[in-house]
Amino acid sequence: MFRAVLILAASLAAASVLHAADPAPPAPAPEVRNEVIVSVKEQKMMLLQNGAKVTTYPVSTSKFGLGDGFGTMATPVGAMAVAQKIGDRAPIGAVFHRRRFTGEILKPNAPGRDPIITRIIWLRGLEASTARAFPRCIYIHGTPQEKMIGKPASYGCIRMKSKDVTDLYSQLPVGSVVQVVTDKLPNVPKAKKVYRLQAPPAPVERGRVEPLVNSQDPAAGKTNAFSAAPRPRDRA
């Protein structure tokens, strides 16, 4: 009997030692929220993570000014969100025609060329001032005209250098907020620790969101402005 008690005590002690040696469970990953602010005044974009600054990039907004009307080629001001992403694993400088890779690859500042290249981050409006962003095909995208980055040069979109838009692309999942402001970028603290995201592969682009096309004004019974959405552009 005494022998059995000793064996039991030894087993319990060994189990206690093994349990104490077990590694602590890993801390849960923090919730990460990435978003960007674009300053028209400074022609810069700030990437924020949970409200703290990660980095800034030079950009180009529209040379035709600000606005959200069809045919204006202006950059909308206000809150938007990432609706679709196009260009997963496409090479740097890949040329897109109607959001499809053509097979052509351009180097920075290729003479006489101004297509959409490298990556496309398609935006949708979140407020009245940006309501037409998606049917107008407002993108964040790469441009071969990198010498023009830093001053208004686009046809409504937000242009970036290819290396910058490639970096941003992986950091902005679908649904991320993009805010375009007319003032300078806000003065916010720098992030003490940056969690690198790898956004999941973009879904296959299937065209415009149906509610924004040929929708009806329930009050007036007439087709609203979204029904006049133009065809996708290849110079933005």
N, C-alpha and C positions, 0 to 999 in steps of 0.2 A: 504493500500500500504506500509506504513511505517512498519507495523507488518510483512509483507511478506519479506521485505528487512532484518529485524532483524533475521528472521528464516533462511534465506539464508546465512547470515553472520555467524550465529552460526554453521550451517551445515558445511560450508567451514573450520571454525576453528577446529571443531571436526575432520574432515577428515585430516587436516594438522597434528594434534596431533597424530592420529592413524598411519599416514604414517611415522612420525618421530620415532615412537616406533617400527616400523618394524625392525627386526634384519637385519644386513648387510648380503648380500649373501656371502656364504663361498668362501674363496679363492680357485682358481683351484688347484688341486693336482699337485705337481711338477712332471716333467718327471723323471722317475727313470731308470737308466741303471746299472744293475749289471753285473759284469764280474769277471773272476778269472785269476790269474797268478800263475803258478806252477814253482817253482825253483828246478831244478834237483840237483844243488849244495847243497842247504840247505834241500832238501826233505820237503819242506813246500809249502802250497798254501795260497794265499792271496785273500780274497773276497773284491772287490772294488765296491763302489757305487758312480756313477758319478765321478769317478777318485779318490775318497778318500777311505782310508782303513777302512773297517768294522771290520774284524777279520782275524786271520790266523789259519790254521789247519796243523798238521803234516800229511804227506802223504808218500807213497812209489811208486816210479816209477820202471821201469824194472831192474831186476838184469842182464839182457843181454845187457844193454847199450841203445843207442839212435839210432833211424832210423825209416824208414817207409816201409821197404821191407817186402813182404809176407814171412812168415816162419822165420823171424828174432826174433820174440818175443821181439822187442825193442819198446821203447816209442818214438813216433814221436815228433819232436821239431818244434815249430812254432804255427801259429794261427789255431784254430779249433772253431767249434760252437756246441752248444747243438742241436742234430738232433732229438732225441727221449728220452723219460723218461719212465722208467718202474718200477713199484713197489708202485704206489699210495696206501696208507693205509695198505701196507703190514707190518706185525709186525717186530720189531727189531730182526735181526738174521734170517729172512726168507731166505731159500735157494732157488736159482734160477737154473733151468736146461733149457738150450736153451731159456732163458729169461722168463720162466714160473715158478711161485711159486710152489714148490713141496709139500708144506705142512709141511716140516721139518723146525725146528727152532733151530739154534745153538747159544750157549753162546760164549762170547769172549774167544779166545785161546782154543777152543775145540780141544783136542788132535787128531792128525792124520787127520784133515780135512782142506781143502783149497778151498772150493767152492766160488762162487760169492753170496753175501748175502745182504739183507736189501733194497738196492736201486741200480738202474742202470741208469746212465746218459750217453747216447750213443753219441759219438762225430763224426762229419764229418769235413774233412779238408777244409781249406780256402786258402791254398797256395800249391805250388808244394811239399814242404817238408812234408806236412801232407795229401797229396792227397788220400792216401789209408786208412786213419783212419777209415772211416765208413765200408768198406768191410772187413777190418781186425778186426772189432768188438772191437775197442778201447773205453773203458768205463772209467768213474769215478764210483767206486762201493765200497761197503762195503766188509770187509774181516774178518773172524774169527781170523786170525793171527795178532791180534792187537799188540802183543809184537814185531812184525817185522816192525811196522809203524815207519817211521823216517829214514829208510835206504832202498836202492833199494832191492825189494823183489818180484816184480810182473813179469808177463809174457807179459808185454807190456802196461797194463792198469795203471790207477792211483788209488791206493788203499787208503781207508780212514777207520777210525774207524766208527762203525755203527752209533753212536750218532752224529758224525760230518757229515757224508754223508746224514743223515736224515735232519739235519738242512740246509745243502747246497741245497738239492733237492728242498726245497720249495722256495729258493731264486734265482734259476736259471731257468727262463722260456725258452722254446724252442727258439733257436736263439741267446742265450747269448754266448758271446765270451769267449773261454778258450785259454789262451796263455801259452805254455810251453817254458821256457827259460833255458839256461844252467848256467847262472850267478845267483847271489843272487837276492832276491826280491827287487824291487825298494823302495827307501825311499820316501814315499808319506805321506802327512798329514792325520791325523786321521779324520774320518767323524764327524762333529759336531752334526749332527742329522741323525739317521738311519731310513729309511722308511722300515718297515718289509713288504716284499712281501708275497703273497700266490699264487704261480704259479697255473694256472688252471690245472685241472686233465689232465694227459698225455693221448694222443690219443692211441688207441689200436695199438700195434706194428704189423706192416705188412711185416716185412722182409726188405731186402736191397733196396736201391734206385735203380731203374732200369737203369738209365744212367751210373751207376758205375759198372754194371755187363754186360759182353758180349758186351761191346761197341767196336766200330771199330775206328781205326786210319784212318781218312779220307785221310791223306797224303800217308800212306803206304798201306792202304787197308787191314791191318792185325788186328787181335784182340789184344788189348793192354793189359797191365798188370792187369787191373781190372778184366778181364775175369777169372783170376786164383784165384779169391776170395775164401778163405776157408770157411768151414761150421762154424757156431757160436761156440765159445768156452765156456766152463763152468769153466775154471780155467784161470784167468786173473790177 
